């Protein structure tokens, strides 16, 4: 009898015969998993015996690709490979948090992603998902059981599935099955199959912070509709990426996505570009349709809409209300069916107060508002983005993959990035072209020291009558409040952002009266 058998035997007196039988079944299944030499045998064990052990309708295994922020089904009842954004769904939440989630009513849970059920013609009622950890503690996958036969999954079910997941970890990382399992991975070149995007998916929006996850979830929530959307954010924050994701994850995906930079549009060409012109209006002029007609059935992306004149705004509003355009020199109105996604780096609320932007157009466009965060507010995503751009540009330039060392990544995380993701990508592009070694260090970076300093507007008012200790407390309160706001109230995330341990952070909150 080995040590594990003795542990089982020692617990007999405190457990019912049913519990003992179940423990022995777990032990037996783990042993049999350990001697599997091919994926087919492992899949049979998991989908048949694990589900009987858990009294579940299905048991599946998903592997987590952290670089692409996606999950793919390595073992499933259907034997069908599926890929989806890890920021959607309960399995994704488990992969990114490393915590077990047990759901009694899937369709009432805010994290549940219904599209998988739609594609597999399945109805999930109860669900249990546990993380699969590597030896160094990183999450490499998710084990999932669905639809408990009678009631919901118990705490004991969670322990059993976690035990099986722990045994799976070694197989996934080190056995011959690992190579076979990863050989079936669809790869980076292929786009996800429906419903995860036709030619452009939310996976293109890189980042795992809470604020980026919230944008991904909002895009998914409004997927079935064609409501107009207003995206407000600083230059370089990925507004066009979001616009494309909105289009290609909507019912209009098979129709055109037409972008137009309003800032580059002179007033005398607004009508021509937007509404088109008929032949013969002037000498040498040929008939040309405008952007509204080009986007018929699809999406018109009006970038930097805040730069349009009031006259141009009025003309756009009329088209949105009437659903028709008048070509210059035309005699008949042309019907158009267009979804508008508008973007701006201006504060349109302030522009309305200053009578520089029409209120009626603002409320017509902002049925849904999305505000992508500047890079300085999501420092936890900087390493993810930097490595994403590094892979992209090393591949594009056909050079061996370079690595950013820890000092370089730390310097990037502390930098203010006034040009946001666009500036970060340009810096990575420069590094790929100019650094000869495989390792990129802090000495290779060209980052202005001043841009990461807080602006005067962000500096708290410190009174001359304050002692040094009181002034320090004032500054700490401001920095802590900003960090908590950046992390959407998540205190653990705020502690990481400030470089503090969670106990030290909580102690500081108590001292400052900020609990």
Buried (B, 14 or more C-beta within 10 A) or exposed (E): EEEEEEEBEEEEEEEEEEEBEBBEBBBEBBEBBEEBEEBEBBBEBBBEBBBEBBBBBBBBBBBBBBEBBBBBBBBBBEEEEBBBBBBBBBBBBBBBEEEBBBBEEBEEBEBBBBBBBEBBEBEBBBBBBBBBBBEEEEBBBBBBBBBBEEEBBBEEBBBBBBBBBBBBBBBBBEBEBBEBBEEEBBEBEEBBBEBBBBEBBBBBBBBBBBBBBBBBBBBBEBBEEBEBBBBBBBBBBBBBBBBBBBBBBBEBBEBBBBBBBBEEBEEEEBBBBBBBBBEEBEEEBEEBBBBBBBBBEBBBBBBBBBBBBEEBBEBBBEBBEEEBBBBBBBEEEBEBEBBBBBBBBBEBEEBBEEEBBBEEBBEBBBEBEBBBBBBBBBBBBBBBBBBBBBBBBBEEEEBEEBEBEEEBBBBBBEBBBBBBBBBBBEBBBBBBEEBEEEEBBBEBBEBEEEBBEBEEEEEEEEEEEEEEEEBEBBBBBBBBBBBBEBBEEBBEBBBBBBEBEEEEBBEBBEEBEEE
